[in-house]
Amino acid sequence: MSRRIALFVSAGVVVLGGAGAFAFAYAGEQPPSLEKSTARYTAPAGDGAGSLTFSTDVTASSRVKSVKVLAWPADSSLSEKKLTAKDMAAAESATCAPAGDDTVHCTYKVAVTGSEASPQGAWHVAVLATAKNGTTTLDTTAADFTVR
């Protein structure tokens, strides 16, 4: 093999190796991802309480640090304002349990009593997932439900 060919092959290996290392490093910094997000609302009946149950699977290569959940009416001022991660800081936390290598299954459940008058209509559930490496994912409409 000539020196010129050997030089081109060596340069190609260095370039491909560098690209691979960059791709690997970038993959480690990916924000958390949400999958299978669902919400179920049960209205209170008589003296019995109803409930809102939300669940989602969160995957983060650096593991999940926290998952915050906020239910909000679709026709509220939040539709125009657009929720931010800062807004979600005071939201309540979901309870998470391991569901795979880098995945946790998170559930948020709250009782709804007849004395709590929730506006009727469409509602959204916002989720802020934070990984241990500090990356975040905010999904302001991770799931929807209707209050009747």
N, C-alpha and C positions, 0 to 999 in steps of 0.2 A: 504494500500500500504506500502510495506516495505521501510525502510530508504534508502536502496541501490537503489531501483528503483526510488524513489523520487530524489536522488542525480543525477542519470544518466539523468533523464528527465530535471532537472534544468540545468545541464551542457549542454545538447543538445539545450535548449532554448537560453542560453547565446552564444553558438557558432553560431547558426543560426542568432540570432539577430546581432551579430558582423559582420557576413558575409553580412547581408542585409544592415547594415550601411555603410560598405566598398563599396558595389555595388552602393549604392545611391550616395555616395561621388564621386566615380569614374565616374558615369554617368554625374555628374555636370561638370566635367572637360573635356568632350569629345570635340575634335576640331570641327570646323564648317564643315558641309557637303554640297556638291554641288549636285544639281539635275537639270535635264531638261536644260542642257547647250546647246545652239545653236548659230551658227554664220551664218550670211547672208551677202554676198558680192555682191554689184552691181557695175559693172564697169562704169566709166564715159563715156558718149556718146556725141560726138560733143562738144558743149559749156557747156553742163550740167554736174553737179558733180555726182559722184557715192557715195556709202557709204559702210561702214562696220558697221553692227549692231550685237552685242553680247548680249545675255540674259541668266540668270541663276537664280535659286532659291537657296538661302543660308539659312541653318538652324543652329542655335547655341543656346544652352540652356541658355547661359548668354547674349544673344542678339549679333547682328552683329555690330562691330565697323566700319570696312571698307572693301571694295572690290576693289582690284587693277586689271587692265586688261592690257595685252600686247599681240599684234599680232606679230608673227614672222615667217619668211620663213622657211619651213621644211629643206631646204638644206643650211641653214646658219651655222655659227660656233656655234650657240646656241645648235644645235643638239649634238655636241660633248662635249661642255662645261657643259651642264646641268644647267638650270636656278636654282637659289636659291631664298629664301625669301629676302635676301639682294639685289639681282639684281632687284627684283620687287619693291623695295622701291620708285624708281623714276617713276614707271609706273603710268598711269592715273587712276583716280578713276571712278568707275561706279556709276550711280545714283540708289539708292535703295528705295523701298517703301514697307510698311508692307504687308504681304501676309498670315498671320496666326499668331499663338501664338509666336513662336520663329523663324519664317521664314520671309525673305524679298525677293522680286523679284527685281533683279538688271539688269539694262540695260546700255550698253555702246554703243554710236553711234558716229561715226566720218565721216566727209565728205571726199571724195577722188576726187581730181581734175585731169584733164588730164595732168597737168604739173607735177604731182607727179608720177614718174615712179616706180611702185611697181614691184619687180621681179615676173615673171610669175611662176606658179606652185602651189604646195601645201603649205598651211600656217596653223599654229596652233594658238590657243588663249590660253595664260597662265593666270591663275587666282590665286590671293593670297587673301584669305578670313581671316580676323582677327576678333575674338570674343572679347567682352569687358573684358573677364577674361584673355586675352593675348594669348590664344591658336590660332594656325593658321593652315590653310590647303593650300597647294600649289599644284595645278594641272597644269602641264606644257602643257598638251594637252587636255584641257577641251572641246574644240570644234575645228573643222577643216573647212577650206574653200579653194577654188581654185581661183587663179587669172589667167585669160586668156587674 
